[in-house]
Amino acid sequence: MTRMSKKTLTDSLYLALSAETLDEVVKPELRQEWLVAKQTWFPRTDSPENKAYDKRTPGLFKLEWEGDGFVGLNAKTYYCFNNNDKTKNKYSSKGISKAFDLSKDDYLRVIQTKSTGNQENKGFVYKNNKMYSYILKKQGLTYVYCKRKLLGDGMSTTYLDI
């Protein structure tokens, strides 16, 4: 079974595995080397005390989410989904109100149509002892990603050659 997980450090690492755990995909001849290196990069799981301590240790890759799939558009703009349990779905939509309750299909539509959807954020602001309402029209989920070059398959990226 293939599992998807989102692991984070300073930025994010999105990792798809061809097995249930990372340990299972390590080649047998590299297993001992992996067990030593693993302690440098991942929290310990050998005891509840170590697990709790390492959960707050800076610099370690920590599991933030695990499930069946991931649609990533930009930094802080992604949708993680679990086909068997919708309550485990997670999404981030930088700059878009959570009131929109976006779905996996909204994110996929951006990739499939190569277009940006517009959003309307509404709210209130208190200024100079008065309450004002506002409507802000802006680009919502966007297809443009200016930090990497998109390859011909519409999914893979490579470095910018600038």
Backbone as CSV, one residue per row, in Angstrom:
resi,resn,N_x,N_y,N_z,CA_x,CA_y,CA_z,C_x,C_y,C_z
1,MET,0.843,-1.180,0.000,0.000,0.000,0.000,0.885,1.240,0.000
2,THR,0.551,2.211,-0.815,1.304,3.449,-0.862,0.695,4.438,0.124
3,ARG,1.524,5.054,0.934,1.062,6.047,1.897,1.685,7.376,1.544
4,MET,0.962,8.441,1.780,1.466,9.793,1.576,1.656,10.410,2.941
5,SER,2.709,11.165,3.097,2.876,11.886,4.351,3.508,13.234,4.084
6,LYS,3.211,14.155,4.947,3.797,15.483,4.867,4.668,15.634,6.094
7,LYS,5.953,15.811,5.886,6.882,16.007,6.988,7.454,17.407,6.872
8,THR,7.702,18.052,7.999,8.170,19.427,7.938,9.426,19.648,8.738
9,LEU,10.190,20.605,8.288,11.340,21.115,9.007,11.138,22.617,8.948
10,THR,12.085,23.368,8.409,11.881,24.798,8.232,10.880,25.018,7.103
11,ASP,11.099,24.341,6.006,10.137,24.341,4.914,9.427,23.000,4.964
12,SER,8.978,22.514,3.835,8.237,21.264,3.853,8.882,20.225,2.958
13,LEU,8.693,18.996,3.323,9.112,17.859,2.528,7.883,16.989,2.349
14,TYR,7.528,16.735,1.120,6.386,15.890,0.817,6.944,14.566,0.331
15,LEU,6.526,13.491,0.944,7.145,12.209,0.710,6.082,11.160,0.449
16,ALA,6.190,10.468,-0.687,5.300,9.349,-1.000,6.100,8.072,-0.862
17,LEU,5.569,7.125,-0.136,6.269,5.870,0.108,5.579,4.715,-0.611
18,SER,6.373,3.741,-0.999,5.823,2.548,-1.633,5.583,1.442,-0.604
19,ALA,5.659,1.785,0.659,5.416,0.839,1.751,4.749,1.604,2.891
20,GLU,4.397,0.888,3.938,3.719,1.524,5.073,4.616,2.476,5.851
21,THR,5.917,2.174,5.956,6.825,3.016,6.726,8.097,3.292,5.941
22,LEU,8.814,4.311,6.351,10.089,4.651,5.746,11.116,3.545,5.979
23,ASP,11.080,2.925,7.142,12.003,1.829,7.456,11.887,0.681,6.446
24,GLU,10.676,0.422,5.971,10.443,-0.702,5.061,11.033,-0.496,3.666
25,VAL,11.331,0.739,3.280,11.869,0.970,1.933,13.391,1.067,1.907
26,VAL,14.038,0.913,3.056,15.501,0.934,3.123,16.033,-0.413,2.631
27,LYS,17.011,-0.351,1.731,17.623,-1.585,1.215,18.280,-2.338,2.372
28,PRO,18.182,-3.669,2.359,18.750,-4.470,3.463,20.231,-4.183,3.714
29,GLU,20.997,-3.974,2.657,22.435,-3.747,2.840,22.743,-2.372,3.453
30,LEU,21.748,-1.483,3.488,21.934,-0.145,4.073,21.217,0.016,5.413
31,ARG,20.634,-1.054,5.903,19.800,-0.981,7.115,20.570,-0.453,8.333
32,GLN,21.752,-0.974,8.605,22.520,-0.530,9.773,22.884,0.952,9.654
33,GLU,23.314,1.361,8.467,23.660,2.769,8.240,22.420,3.662,8.454
34,TRP,21.259,3.186,7.983,20.004,3.922,8.138,19.631,4.078,9.611
35,LEU,19.770,3.023,10.385,19.391,3.079,11.798,20.220,4.104,12.565
36,VAL,21.477,4.283,12.179,22.332,5.290,12.811,21.924,6.686,12.335
37,ALA,21.763,6.867,11.032,21.411,8.174,10.463,20.016,8.626,10.888
38,LYS,19.122,7.691,11.045,17.733,7.999,11.420,17.659,8.785,12.727
39,GLN,18.538,8.465,13.671,18.534,9.140,14.970,18.898,10.617,14.861
40,THR,19.612,10.985,13.808,20.012,12.378,13.602,18.872,13.214,13.036
41,TRP,17.990,12.577,12.262,16.995,13.327,11.498,15.550,13.162,11.954
42,PHE,15.239,12.096,12.682,13.853,11.814,13.042,13.706,11.627,14.550
43,PRO,12.528,11.942,15.099,12.293,11.732,16.533,12.399,10.243,16.889
44,ARG,12.852,9.970,18.093,12.941,8.595,18.579,11.547,8.082,18.932
45,THR,11.354,6.791,18.770,10.065,6.165,19.097,10.239,4.977,20.025
46,ASP,11.437,4.827,20.606,11.737,3.661,21.433,11.064,3.695,22.807
47,SER,10.672,4.878,23.278,9.970,4.967,24.566,9.047,6.187,24.541
48,PRO,7.999,6.171,25.344,7.097,7.324,25.407,7.824,8.607,25.831
49,GLU,8.808,8.470,26.716,9.556,9.638,27.190,10.372,10.271,26.060
50,ASN,11.103,9.436,25.306,11.900,9.939,24.190,11.009,10.533,23.097
51,LYS,9.904,9.880,22.836,8.965,10.369,21.819,8.439,11.754,22.203
52,ALA,8.069,11.930,23.464,7.557,13.215,23.943,8.645,14.288,23.905
53,TYR,9.857,13.925,24.298,10.969,14.885,24.302,11.313,15.321,22.879
54,ASP,11.455,14.365,21.973,11.855,14.678,20.604,10.770,15.411,19.827
55,LYS,9.534,15.313,20.280,8.436,16.017,19.609,8.689,17.528,19.588
56,ARG,9.416,18.009,20.588,9.704,19.447,20.694,11.154,19.800,20.366
57,THR,11.914,18.834,19.883,13.319,19.087,19.558,13.429,19.736,18.190
58,PRO,14.009,20.944,18.107,14.148,21.607,16.810,15.106,20.840,15.897
59,GLY,14.864,20.922,14.594,15.761,20.340,13.612,15.436,18.923,13.192
60,LEU,14.450,18.291,13.824,14.068,16.935,13.445,12.860,16.967,12.510
61,PHE,12.801,16.037,11.570,11.626,15.895,10.720,10.507,15.301,11.552
62,LYS,9.383,15.990,11.608,8.256,15.506,12.403,7.060,15.273,11.493
63,LEU,6.373,14.191,11.737,5.203,13.857,10.946,4.090,14.845,11.270
64,GLU,3.638,15.558,10.260,2.561,16.532,10.450,1.227,15.959,9.984
65,TRP,1.275,15.133,8.964,0.050,14.563,8.403,0.392,13.283,7.677
66,GLU,-0.554,12.342,7.646,-0.368,11.089,6.932,-1.693,10.686,6.318
67,GLY,-1.683,10.244,5.073,-2.915,9.851,4.413,-2.670,9.287,3.034
68,ASP,-3.647,9.457,2.141,-3.607,8.812,0.830,-3.130,9.689,-0.314
69,GLY,-3.234,10.994,-0.187,-2.837,11.843,-1.303,-2.650,13.287,-0.914
70,PHE,-2.047,14.010,-1.834,-1.650,15.387,-1.577,-1.715,16.173,-2.882
71,VAL,-2.338,17.342,-2.841,-2.352,18.254,-3.988,-1.688,19.540,-3.522
72,GLY,-0.512,19.831,-4.048,0.227,21.029,-3.647,0.279,22.036,-4.773
73,LEU,-0.170,23.251,-4.494,-0.144,24.305,-5.508,1.029,25.252,-5.302
74,ASN,1.190,25.736,-4.104,2.236,26.697,-3.754,2.604,26.499,-2.292
75,ALA,3.578,27.276,-1.847,3.909,27.249,-0.428,2.668,27.622,0.377
76,LYS,2.382,26.847,1.386,1.231,27.069,2.275,-0.112,27.009,1.552
77,THR,-0.136,26.343,0.407,-1.385,26.166,-0.344,-1.435,24.723,-0.830
78,TYR,-2.080,23.857,-0.029,-2.101,22.426,-0.334,-3.366,21.786,0.231
79,TYR,-3.656,20.601,-0.268,-4.782,19.818,0.233,-4.310,18.388,0.442
80,CYS,-4.389,17.898,1.669,-4.016,16.531,2.017,-5.313,15.756,2.238
81,PHE,-5.424,14.571,1.619,-6.675,13.847,1.771,-6.475,12.396,2.169
82,ASN,-7.470,11.902,2.869,-7.527,10.519,3.316,-8.818,9.954,2.755
83,ASN,-8.720,9.003,1.840,-9.904,8.473,1.158,-10.882,7.766,2.088
84,ASN,-10.387,7.185,3.174,-11.251,6.417,4.074,-11.832,7.224,5.220
85,ASP,-11.225,8.356,5.535,-11.692,9.147,6.670,-11.565,10.635,6.349
86,LYS,-12.639,11.230,5.874,-12.634,12.644,5.451,-12.305,13.586,6.601
87,THR,-12.500,13.152,7.851,-12.188,14.025,8.987,-10.685,14.229,9.130
88,LYS,-9.883,13.384,8.492,-8.428,13.518,8.553,-7.879,14.378,7.421
89,ASN,-8.755,14.862,6.533,-8.307,15.759,5.474,-7.794,17.051,6.086
90,LYS,-6.797,17.626,5.446,-6.193,18.853,5.956,-5.865,19.743,4.774
91,TYR,-6.109,21.035,4.920,-5.710,21.928,3.840,-5.236,23.261,4.372
92,SER,-4.431,23.900,3.556,-3.959,25.246,3.848,-4.202,26.072,2.604
93,SER,-4.690,27.263,2.804,-5.004,28.138,1.673,-4.581,29.554,2.035
94,LYS,-3.291,29.795,1.910,-2.710,31.077,2.328,-3.510,32.255,1.765
95,GLY,-3.993,33.097,2.665,-4.688,34.305,2.262,-6.155,34.133,1.933
96,ILE,-6.684,32.928,2.042,-8.095,32.679,1.730,-8.808,32.293,3.020
97,SER,-9.939,32.883,3.260,-10.706,32.615,4.470,-11.128,31.148,4.533
98,LYS,-11.045,30.558,5.721,-11.485,29.176,5.922,-12.993,29.034,5.720
99,ALA,-13.708,30.148,5.700,-15.152,30.119,5.488,-15.505,29.549,4.113
100,PHE,-14.557,29.555,3.182,-14.817,29.028,1.843,-14.897,27.506,1.827
101,ASP,-14.369,26.841,2.849,-14.433,25.391,2.965,-14.056,24.714,1.645
102,LEU,-12.823,24.910,1.230,-12.335,24.387,-0.032,-12.259,22.865,-0.011
103,SER,-12.356,22.253,-1.182,-12.302,20.799,-1.295,-11.111,20.377,-2.154
104,LYS,-10.845,19.097,-2.155,-9.789,18.545,-3.004,-10.058,18.915,-4.460
105,ASP,-11.309,18.866,-4.870,-11.663,19.191,-6.256,-11.321,20.633,-6.619
106,ASP,-11.425,21.554,-5.669,-11.052,22.948,-5.927,-9.569,23.048,-6.272
107,TYR,-8.749,22.324,-5.543,-7.306,22.335,-5.787,-6.974,21.640,-7.103
108,LEU,-7.607,20.496,-7.356,-7.363,19.776,-8.603,-7.803,20.580,-9.823
109,ARG,-8.893,21.323,-9.686,-9.397,22.146,-10.797,-8.354,23.171,-11.233
110,VAL,-7.629,23.737,-10.295,-6.581,24.711,-10.614,-5.509,24.055,-11.489
111,ILE,-5.110,22.836,-11.134,-4.088,22.127,-11.916,-4.635,21.716,-13.278
112,GLN,-5.847,21.188,-13.307,-6.415,20.684,-14.558,-6.736,21.794,-15.548
113,THR,-7.190,22.946,-15.069,-7.565,24.041,-15.973,-6.449,25.062,-16.159
114,LYS,-5.393,24.946,-15.343,-4.278,25.898,-15.384,-4.767,27.337,-15.221
115,SER,-5.745,27.498,-14.356,-6.303,28.833,-14.143,-6.385,29.156,-12.655
116,THR,-6.469,30.437,-12.376,-6.552,30.934,-11.018,-7.991,31.321,-10.718
117,GLY,-8.478,30.917,-9.572,-9.819,31.304,-9.169,-9.777,32.566,-8.329
118,ASN,-10.773,33.406,-8.463,-10.857,34.626,-7.660,-11.685,34.352,-6.413
119,GLN,-11.294,34.967,-5.327,-11.982,34.819,-4.052,-12.414,36.187,-3.551
120,GLU,-13.437,36.184,-2.738,-13.924,37.422,-2.136,-13.903,37.240,-0.620
121,ASN,-13.024,37.942,0.040,-12.954,37.899,1.504,-13.754,39.054,2.071
122,LYS,-14.597,38.752,3.046,-15.411,39.778,3.701,-15.065,39.798,5.177
123,GLY,-15.135,40.973,5.764,-14.842,41.055,7.181,-15.144,42.418,7.758
124,PHE,-14.719,42.608,8.998,-14.921,43.861,9.706,-13.582,44.354,10.218
125,VAL,-13.444,45.677,10.281,-12.239,46.272,10.832,-12.665,47.458,11.700
126,TYR,-11.997,47.598,12.830,-12.275,48.703,13.742,-11.169,49.732,13.571
127,LYS,-11.559,50.951,13.166,-10.564,51.985,12.900,-11.112,53.344,13.337
128,ASN,-10.308,54.090,14.086,-10.699,55.427,14.557,-12.056,55.418,15.265
129,ASN,-12.229,54.478,16.179,-13.459,54.355,16.966,-14.701,54.077,16.134
130,LYS,-14.535,53.532,14.949,-15.677,53.180,14.101,-15.468,51.774,13.556
131,MET,-16.575,51.069,13.345,-16.539,49.725,12.781,-16.894,49.814,11.303
132,TYR,-16.048,49.211,10.472,-16.272,49.203,9.027,-16.336,47.762,8.528
133,SER,-17.131,47.547,7.510,-17.115,46.247,6.839,-16.309,46.417,5.552
134,TYR,-15.735,45.332,5.096,-14.970,45.415,3.854,-15.185,44.159,3.018
135,ILE,-14.966,44.322,1.731,-14.957,43.212,0.778,-13.656,43.336,0.008
136,LEU,-12.859,42.271,0.046,-11.570,42.271,-0.628,-11.604,41.202,-1.713
137,LYS,-11.472,41.647,-2.960,-11.430,40.701,-4.078,-9.971,40.456,-4.422
138,LYS,-9.608,39.178,-4.493,-8.210,38.835,-4.750,-8.124,37.489,-5.456
139,GLN,-6.922,37.206,-5.968,-6.702,35.887,-6.548,-6.698,34.870,-5.424
140,GLY,-7.382,33.764,-5.653,-7.428,32.719,-4.635,-6.373,31.677,-4.909
141,LEU,-6.802,30.450,-5.100,-5.879,29.376,-5.432,-5.270,29.687,-6.788
142,THR,-3.959,29.709,-6.851,-3.303,30.113,-8.091,-2.457,29.008,-8.693
143,TYR,-2.429,28.974,-10.010,-1.653,27.985,-10.754,-0.188,28.405,-10.871
144,VAL,0.062,29.693,-10.782,1.414,30.216,-10.971,2.279,29.897,-9.756
145,TYR,3.466,29.369,-10.013,4.436,29.098,-8.956,5.771,29.637,-9.440
146,CYS,6.185,30.757,-8.874,7.342,31.470,-9.409,8.686,31.005,-8.854
147,LYS,8.714,30.019,-7.962,9.984,29.579,-7.376,10.596,28.377,-8.091
148,ARG,9.825,27.714,-8.963,10.313,26.558,-9.710,9.750,26.616,-11.124
149,LYS,10.375,25.890,-12.045,9.895,25.822,-13.418,9.061,24.551,-13.576
150,LEU,7.854,24.701,-14.118,6.951,23.579,-14.317,7.343,22.829,-15.589
151,LEU,7.423,21.514,-15.489,7.790,20.688,-16.641,6.557,20.342,-17.469
152,GLY,6.788,19.734,-18.610,5.733,19.451,-19.582,4.593,18.583,-19.084
153,ASP,4.827,17.748,-18.075,3.741,16.878,-17.589,2.730,17.635,-16.727
154,GLY,3.018,18.914,-16.465,2.086,19.730,-15.686,2.117,19.450,-14.196
155,MET,3.006,18.572,-13.734,3.078,18.215,-12.324,4.488,18.364,-11.755
156,SER,5.484,17.933,-12.500,6.864,17.942,-12.015,7.489,19.322,-12.193
157,THR,8.445,19.633,-11.326,9.124,20.916,-11.424,10.636,20.709,-11.413
158,THR,11.349,21.757,-11.819,12.795,21.759,-11.767,13.247,23.155,-11.349
159,TYR,14.536,23.326,-11.171,15.085,24.605,-10.729,14.887,25.688,-11.806
160,LEU,14.935,26.923,-11.374,14.906,28.052,-12.311,16.318,28.269,-12.839
161,ASP,16.476,28.333,-14.129,17.811,28.535,-14.697,18.031,30.020,-14.980
162,ILE,18.111,30.780,-13.896,18.324,32.238,-14.043,19.661,32.643,-13.473
